[in-house]
């Protein structure tokens, strides 16, 4: 278990939406920190900088911070039915908050996000 809110927060998205956003981030060369796929719950968790809760209020995503915990596999777990790490940098890189927010608002990603929440 990893304690959230101590140096990093999380943004939780539906898996399909999160994977589209991840593809967009990769294509644009944005900084990408740890990204965890939770297979059974079909969610993606992006590690981001703390102190950004207000920027997520216009999107149907969940921001997790202080007093939250993340159940995470070891670094060797890259894929599988239960999930695993889509990205796991060797350093302290976190996902660029502005780039992730923009990716989630990109038309092809946003249409999926709108469908997932309706």
N, CA, C and O of each residue as an XYZ file, in Angstrom:
472
protein
N       0.842     -1.180      0.000
C       0.000      0.000      0.000
C       0.887      1.242      0.000
O       1.900      1.314      0.695
N       0.470      2.206     -0.798
C       1.216      3.461     -0.911
C       0.357      4.605     -0.382
O      -0.814      4.730     -0.739
N       0.945      5.433      0.464
C       0.222      6.569      1.018
C       0.198      7.712      0.005
O       1.243      8.149     -0.477
N      -0.983      8.181     -0.307
C      -1.170      9.271     -1.263
C      -1.174     10.590     -0.498
O      -1.598     10.643      0.656
N      -0.707     11.643     -1.137
C      -0.741     12.964     -0.533
C       0.567     13.402      0.097
O       0.692     14.542      0.543
N       1.527     12.520      0.137
C       2.841     12.846      0.693
C       3.833     12.964     -0.464
O       4.602     12.040     -0.729
N       3.807     14.108     -1.149
C       4.703     14.309     -2.280
C       4.049     14.059     -3.631
O       4.587     14.460     -4.663
N       2.910     13.411     -3.635
C       2.190     13.144     -4.881
C       0.731     12.828     -4.576
O       0.403     12.319     -3.504
N      -0.128     13.132     -5.522
C      -1.554     12.823     -5.466
C      -1.874     11.894     -6.631
O      -0.993     11.523     -7.406
N      -3.132     11.529     -6.740
C      -3.583     10.676     -7.839
C      -4.801     11.284     -8.519
O      -5.616     11.953     -7.883
N      -4.909     11.042     -9.813
C      -6.137     11.290    -10.556
C      -6.587      9.931    -11.069
O      -5.828      9.210    -11.717
N      -7.838      9.596    -10.766
C      -8.421      8.319    -11.175
C      -9.396      8.563    -12.321
O     -10.273      9.423    -12.233
N      -9.233      7.792    -13.401
C     -10.101      7.893    -14.569
C     -10.662      6.511    -14.903
O     -10.090      5.499    -14.497
N     -11.770      6.458    -15.636
C     -12.175      5.167    -16.198
C     -11.031      4.653    -17.087
O     -10.357      5.446    -17.743
N     -10.814      3.352    -17.109
C      -9.661      2.786    -17.821
C      -9.611      3.174    -19.292
O      -8.565      3.600    -19.783
N     -10.718      3.033    -19.996
C     -10.703      3.313    -21.436
C     -10.326      4.772    -21.705
O      -9.529      5.062    -22.597
N     -10.900      5.672    -20.935
C     -10.589      7.097    -21.065
C      -9.133      7.364    -20.709
O      -8.429      8.090    -21.411
N      -8.701      6.772    -19.621
C      -7.323      6.966    -19.167
C      -6.299      6.461    -20.163
O      -5.236      7.060    -20.325
N      -6.617      5.354    -20.835
C      -5.695      4.822    -21.839
C      -5.630      5.722    -23.071
O      -4.564      5.882    -23.666
N      -6.770      6.311    -23.458
C      -6.758      7.276    -24.565
C      -5.925      8.504    -24.192
O      -5.139      8.998    -25.000
N      -6.105      8.992    -22.961
C      -5.321     10.139    -22.500
C      -3.840      9.787    -22.449
O      -2.998     10.611    -22.806
N      -3.513      8.575    -22.011
C      -2.117      8.143    -21.954
C      -1.504      8.113    -23.352
O      -0.363      8.538    -23.537
N      -2.243      7.619    -24.326
C      -1.751      7.616    -25.709
C      -1.491      9.038    -26.185
O      -0.502      9.294    -26.871
N      -2.373      9.962    -25.826
C      -2.198     11.367    -26.196
C      -0.949     11.950    -25.528
O      -0.167     12.645    -26.176
N      -0.763     11.671    -24.248
C       0.423     12.172    -23.534
C       1.705     11.628    -24.160
O       2.676     12.364    -24.339
N       1.704     10.349    -24.490
C       2.883      9.746    -25.122
C       3.163     10.398    -26.472
O       4.315     10.681    -26.801
N       2.109     10.635    -27.251
C       2.280     11.220    -28.584
C       2.796     12.648    -28.528
O       3.502     13.089    -29.435
N       2.452     13.372    -27.475
C       2.876     14.768    -27.368
C       4.190     14.929    -26.611
O       4.723     16.036    -26.527
N       4.711     13.846    -26.066
C       5.983     13.912    -25.349
C       5.890     14.544    -23.973
O       6.901     14.996    -23.435
N       4.703     14.585    -23.397
C       4.520     15.162    -22.057
C       5.183     14.285    -21.000
O       5.384     13.087    -21.201
N       5.515     14.898    -19.882
C       6.077     14.141    -18.751
C       5.001     13.199    -18.217
O       3.874     13.614    -17.946
N       5.366     11.929    -18.071
C       4.427     10.921    -17.562
C       5.080     10.228    -16.374
O       6.156      9.640    -16.487
N       4.413     10.312    -15.249
C       4.875      9.625    -14.045
C       4.249      8.246    -13.966
O       3.763      7.727    -14.971
N       4.254      7.650    -12.793
C       3.632      6.338    -12.644
C       2.154      6.362    -13.024
O       1.409      7.257    -12.627
N       1.751      5.368    -13.794
C       0.352      5.193    -14.187
C       0.013      3.731    -13.910
O       0.647      2.823    -14.447
N      -0.985      3.518    -13.072
C      -1.372      2.175    -12.663
C      -2.733      1.807    -13.239
O      -3.694      2.570    -13.134
N      -2.801      0.626    -13.848
C      -4.063      0.089    -14.366
C      -4.645     -0.867    -13.337
O      -3.985     -1.820    -12.922
N      -5.876     -0.612    -12.927
C      -6.625     -1.471    -12.012
C      -7.641     -2.235    -12.849
O      -8.719     -1.720    -13.147
N      -7.297     -3.464    -13.227
C      -8.129     -4.260    -14.117
C      -9.512     -4.573    -13.597
O     -10.489     -4.299    -14.292
N      -9.644     -5.138    -12.397
C     -10.981     -5.504    -11.912
C     -11.950     -4.323    -11.812
O     -13.149     -4.491    -12.033
N     -11.449     -3.144    -11.485
C     -12.309     -1.959    -11.351
C     -12.292     -1.068    -12.584
O     -12.969     -0.041    -12.628
N     -11.517     -1.466    -13.582
C     -11.412     -0.731    -14.849
C     -11.129      0.746    -14.626
O     -11.875      1.615    -15.076
N     -10.027      1.011    -13.916
C      -9.600      2.372    -13.608
C      -8.120      2.539    -13.927
O      -7.350      1.579    -13.919
N      -7.743      3.783    -14.207
C      -6.337      4.152    -14.356
C      -6.037      5.220    -13.320
O      -6.840      6.127    -13.104
N      -4.888      5.114    -12.684
C      -4.455      6.072    -11.675
C      -3.171      6.740    -12.151
O      -2.176      6.069    -12.427
N      -3.202      8.057    -12.243
C      -2.043      8.860    -12.638
C      -1.450      9.528    -11.408
O      -2.175     10.175    -10.651
N      -0.148      9.385    -11.194
C       0.536     10.103    -10.117
C       0.846     11.520    -10.592
O       1.484     11.719    -11.625
N       0.382     12.500     -9.817
C       0.542     13.914    -10.172
C       1.066     14.682     -8.964
O       1.143     14.138     -7.863
N       1.423     15.939     -9.170
C       1.886     16.799     -8.072
C       0.737     17.078     -7.104
O      -0.430     17.087     -7.495
N       1.080     17.303     -5.852
C       0.071     17.673     -4.859
C      -0.370     19.118     -5.077
O       0.293     19.887     -5.772
N      -1.502     19.469     -4.470
C      -1.977     20.842     -4.512
C      -2.709     21.233     -5.775
O      -2.779     22.417     -6.104
N      -3.258     20.261     -6.494
C      -3.927     20.572     -7.761
C      -5.403     20.190     -7.762
O      -6.006     20.092     -8.830
N      -5.994     19.973     -6.601
C      -7.374     19.477     -6.524
C      -8.363     20.341     -7.297
O      -9.274     19.815     -7.935
N      -8.196     21.653     -7.250
C      -9.171     22.555     -7.865
C      -9.226     22.431     -9.382
O     -10.273     22.692     -9.976
N      -8.146     22.046    -10.016
C      -8.138     21.989    -11.488
C      -8.966     20.828    -12.040
O      -9.319     20.831    -13.219
N      -9.278     19.842    -11.205
C     -10.006     18.660    -11.683
C     -11.513     18.799    -11.524
O     -12.255     17.911    -11.943
N     -11.984     19.889    -10.932
C     -13.412     20.024    -10.636
C     -14.288     20.095    -11.894
O     -15.486     19.819    -11.825
N     -13.707     20.460    -13.034
C     -14.503     20.555    -14.266
C     -14.524     19.252    -15.068
O     -15.107     19.200    -16.151
N     -13.899     18.217    -14.549
C     -13.864     16.925    -15.242
C     -14.435     15.834    -14.341
O     -14.262     15.901    -13.124
N     -15.105     14.843    -14.898
C     -15.640     13.747    -14.084
C     -14.570     12.697    -13.773
O     -14.695     11.530    -14.145
N     -13.526     13.135    -13.089
C     -12.465     12.248    -12.620
C     -12.419     12.375    -11.103
O     -13.040     13.271    -10.531
N     -11.698     11.497    -10.468
C     -11.570     11.550     -9.013
C     -10.141     11.931     -8.650
O      -9.179     11.331     -9.129
N     -10.026     12.931     -7.803
C      -8.720     13.363     -7.298
C      -8.545     12.771     -5.909
O      -9.403     12.945     -5.044
N      -7.439     12.072     -5.692
C      -7.144     11.464     -4.395
C      -5.912     12.130     -3.804
O      -4.921     12.360     -4.496
N      -5.989     12.435     -2.513
C      -4.874     13.111     -1.859
C      -4.740     12.601     -0.430
O      -4.918     11.411     -0.171
N      -4.428     13.498      0.489
C      -4.194     13.163      1.890
C      -5.269     12.221      2.422
O      -6.451     12.354      2.107
N      -4.830     11.278      3.229
C      -5.696     10.261      3.838
C      -6.228      9.243      2.840
O      -7.209      8.555      3.123
N      -5.600      9.139      1.685
C      -5.946      8.106      0.702
C      -4.788      7.123      0.603
O      -3.633      7.471      0.853
N      -5.112      5.913      0.240
C      -4.105      4.866      0.066
C      -4.322      4.194     -1.280
O      -5.453      4.064     -1.749
N      -3.234      3.774     -1.890
C      -3.295      3.068     -3.163
C      -2.721      1.667     -2.963
O      -1.579      1.508     -2.533
N      -3.518      0.668     -3.275
C      -3.029     -0.707     -3.271
C      -2.348     -0.915     -4.616
O      -2.993     -0.842     -5.662
N      -1.059     -1.170     -4.588
C      -0.290     -1.241     -5.829
C       0.590     -2.493     -5.845
O       1.093     -2.924     -4.808
N       0.767     -3.067     -7.032
C       1.661     -4.224     -7.159
C       3.120     -3.782     -7.127
O       3.416     -2.587     -7.154
N       4.013     -4.738     -7.070
C       5.434     -4.434     -7.159
C       5.782     -3.899     -8.539
O       4.991     -4.027     -9.473
N       6.951     -3.306     -8.672
C       7.340     -2.701     -9.949
C       7.461     -3.684    -11.113
O       7.448     -3.271    -12.272
N       7.578     -4.957    -10.821
C       7.717     -5.944    -11.888
C       6.381     -6.265    -12.565
O       6.370     -6.843    -13.652
N       5.259     -5.902    -11.945
C       3.937     -6.204    -12.494
C       3.589     -5.185    -13.577
O       3.194     -4.059    -13.275
N       3.738     -5.585    -14.830
C       3.508     -4.675    -15.953
C       2.150     -4.864    -16.609
O       1.600     -3.912    -17.163
N       1.607     -6.048    -16.561
C       0.302     -6.266    -17.168
C      -0.318     -7.521    -16.579
O       0.286     -8.195    -15.744
N      -1.490     -7.814    -17.008
C      -2.196     -8.987    -16.513
C      -3.644     -8.634    -16.248
O      -4.031     -7.467    -16.317
N      -4.432     -9.630    -15.948
C      -5.855     -9.420    -15.724
C      -6.100     -8.463    -14.573
O      -7.004     -7.629    -14.646
N      -5.315     -8.567    -13.516
C      -5.516     -7.698    -12.360
C      -5.012     -6.285    -12.606
O      -5.339     -5.364    -11.857
N      -4.229     -6.117    -13.638
C      -3.693     -4.790    -13.947
C      -2.195     -4.762    -13.790
O      -1.530     -5.797    -13.847
N      -1.668     -3.573    -13.593
C      -0.235     -3.392    -13.445
C       0.150     -1.991    -13.873
O      -0.702     -1.145    -14.143
N       1.431     -1.768    -13.929
C       1.968     -0.444    -14.252
C       2.006     -0.237    -15.759
O       2.636     -1.011    -16.479
N       1.336      0.804    -16.236
C       1.438      1.209    -17.644
C       2.707      2.025    -17.841
O       3.361      1.940    -18.880
N       3.041      2.809    -16.837
C       4.260      3.626    -16.819
C       4.823      3.557    -15.407
O       4.075      3.627    -14.432
N       6.128      3.422    -15.298
C       6.778      3.446    -13.993
C       8.207      3.944    -14.184
O       9.138      3.147    -14.309
N       8.378      5.280    -14.206
C       9.712      5.848    -14.426
C      10.685      5.441    -13.324
O      10.284      5.119    -12.206
N      11.971      5.464    -13.664
C      13.015      5.127    -12.706
C      13.367      6.292    -11.788
O      14.193      6.149    -10.887
N      12.743      7.439    -12.014
C      13.047      8.612    -11.195
C      11.754      9.117    -10.535
O      10.767      8.387    -10.458
N      11.769     10.347    -10.069
C      10.620     10.904     -9.363
C       9.674     11.676    -10.279
O       8.939     12.545     -9.809
N       9.680     11.377    -11.564
C       8.810     12.062    -12.513
C       7.350     11.851    -12.138
O       6.933     10.740    -11.808
N       6.579     12.936    -12.194
C       5.133     12.876    -12.032
C       4.500     13.321    -13.346
O       5.123     14.040    -14.128
N       3.276     12.899    -13.585
C       2.583     13.290    -14.810
C       2.328     14.790    -14.797
O       1.887     15.349    -13.794
N       2.610     15.427    -15.915
C       2.378     16.864    -16.072
C       0.876     17.133    -15.935
O       0.074     16.671    -16.747
N       0.514     17.881    -14.903
C      -0.892     18.120    -14.579
C      -1.622     18.829    -15.717
O      -2.714     18.418    -16.109
N      -1.029     19.878    -16.237
C      -1.680     20.627    -17.320
C      -1.832     19.781    -18.576
O      -2.849     19.862    -19.265
N      -0.819     18.967    -18.876
C      -0.893     18.101    -20.058
C      -1.963     17.028    -19.881
O      -2.694     16.724    -20.823
N      -2.062     16.450    -18.677
C      -3.096     15.435    -18.424
C      -4.486     16.065    -18.508
O      -5.394     15.493    -19.110
N      -4.647     17.226    -17.913
C      -5.939     17.912    -17.965
C      -6.322     18.193    -19.426
O      -7.461     17.962    -19.830
N      -5.367     18.687    -20.202
C      -5.621     18.965    -21.622
C      -5.949     17.679    -22.381
O      -6.843     17.666    -23.227
N      -5.222     16.593    -22.080
C      -5.476     15.316    -22.752
C      -6.890     14.819    -22.461
O      -7.561     14.291    -23.348
N      -7.340     14.989    -21.217
C      -8.688     14.544    -20.849
C      -9.770     15.413    -21.479
O     -10.932     15.011    -21.543
N      -9.391     16.608    -21.945
C     -10.339     17.483    -22.625
C     -10.233     17.385    -24.141
O     -11.019     18.004    -24.858
N      -9.260     16.609    -24.638
C      -9.109     16.434    -26.086
C     -10.402     15.813    -26.622
O     -10.963     14.930    -25.974
N     -10.884     16.248    -27.782
C     -12.188     15.769    -28.281
C     -12.365     14.252    -28.303
O     -13.421     13.763    -27.901
N     -11.364     13.490    -28.759
C     -11.578     12.041    -28.828
C     -11.527     11.400    -27.457
O     -12.125     10.344    -27.253
N     -10.828     12.009    -26.510
C     -10.795     11.483    -25.142
C     -12.046     11.920    -24.397
O     -12.671     11.115    -23.705
N     -12.415     13.187    -24.533
C     -13.565     13.729    -23.824
C     -14.855     13.030    -24.217
O     -15.717     12.810    -23.366
N     -15.006     12.678    -25.478
C     -16.236     11.998    -25.900
C     -16.350     10.653    -25.182
O     -17.451     10.245    -24.812
N     -15.240      9.966    -24.984
C     -15.252      8.695    -24.260
C     -15.562      8.929    -22.784
O     -16.312      8.164    -22.178
N     -14.991      9.979    -22.206
C     -15.219     10.311    -20.809
C     -16.687     10.666    -20.583
O     -17.277     10.257    -19.583
N     -17.277     11.423    -21.504
C     -18.692     11.780    -21.406
C     -19.568     10.542    -21.465
O     -20.545     10.439    -20.723
N     -19.231      9.600    -22.339
C     -19.994      8.348    -22.453
C     -19.868      7.524    -21.180
O     -20.845      6.923    -20.733
N     -18.676      7.489    -20.591
C     -18.435      6.684    -19.412
C     -19.190      7.194    -18.190
O     -19.493      6.422    -17.281
N     -19.495      8.495    -18.165
C     -20.151      9.069    -16.990
C     -21.644      9.296    -17.208
O     -22.329      9.767    -16.300
N     -22.162      8.973    -18.387
C     -23.601      9.199    -18.613
C     -24.412      7.953    -18.351
O     -25.634      7.970    -18.494
